[in-house]
Amino acid sequence: MKAVSIAPHIWALHSDVDSGDLFEGIWPIPGGVSLNSYLVKGEKTALIDLVRDWDGAAATLEAGVLDAGADIASIDFLVLNHIEPDHSGWLREFRAKNPGATIIATAKGIELVKSFYKIEEGLRVVKSGDTLDLGGGINLLFEEAPNVHWPETMMTYCPTAGVLFSCDAFGSYGKLGDRIFDDQFTPAEHVTYEKESLRYYTNIVSSFGLFVKRAIAKIATHQVKIVAPSHGVIWRTNPQTIIDRYSKYASWLEGGRDKEICVVWGSMYGNTERGLKAVTAGIESEGVKWVSHRVPNVDASYILTDAYRCEGLVIAMPTYEYRMFPPMAYVLDLMDRKHVWGRKVLRIGSWGWIGGAKKEYDERVAPLKWEAVDPVEWAGAADDATLAKLREQGAELARRVKAAL
Ligand code: FEO
């Protein structure tokens, strides 16, 4: 991939990963993902963030550095905003090619460089407010952004160009191809990117929403003209769009979520599914939109995305061997980890010879502080009275979602 100038003295070097691998070994990325690095040249040269040698990314990075008129061996400073291996995995190979470059990270970042890569020399710790003078009037300013995504994370800002190298913050799934800037994509492509930004946020960053808010407050003190994240589109025309989008996602921790309902369901022989149809009829009777995901058929990555944005949830599953339907247990565990808290929720489900899902469900969702609509359970096939109750509870959930702040 060619180096692309994004401002005087600054080039974007991006590698598209389209290998079919899972991101973090968990999350599907059918549209790929980009690993973005940046080269900043004053009298000295800084490379901001590395790559993991993944689907040819290291060779692409080397070619991009050459295209920008430098080479790996001539880089003076390697700035590592974040040590997760998608941005640092090639560090030992980099060090072998360039033993003299100073590696810059936060104190926690330097500790991770030592533990992951066993590198002990040529390391510099920086903290918020520290600067790096590259000469020729080009400076870099560092701002710690802990927990966006790991505790060691920082952002780097170039005041002369107004470029914020934000690392994971403001990133997205999705490979880029030959276009990298927000103004180069069609409205339809932006719709896809927005969905993938939210899916990336819920999968990767949502556990750290409070820290996202703090990071956004910090960068508000700078005049950001270009948001240059480590994954996805570079925002040069409307940088506030992605900042506002992340701000909204972080605010969903407290409320203001979409007044819609995410239905998560599993069914063994159709009895829970038939009951669910009565629930969704009740939801529709109140004019509330709903979206449905069946477990385990739909990957949890997508379920989390809708659960995170929706005010209401329906959890529909049968009892399975005295306990919950197993794939639902996995999804509920992720909802806790990713802070899908405070939702209005209706649980329904059938059982065969004996119930049991309720006990495990109640224990598992207790930390999520969900507001429960009275659940409905039944043996075998739902009779007419049960179906009527299911419809009414669906309508009740919809009313509560509409009334939410
Ligand atoms: Fe893109 Fe948290 O690494």
Boltz pocket constraint, residues with backbone or C-beta under 6 A from the ligand:
constraints:
  - pocket:
      binder: B
      contacts: [[A, 82], [A, 84], [A, 86], [A, 87], [A, 149], [A, 150], [A, 168], [A, 230], [A, 231]]
      max_distance: 6.0
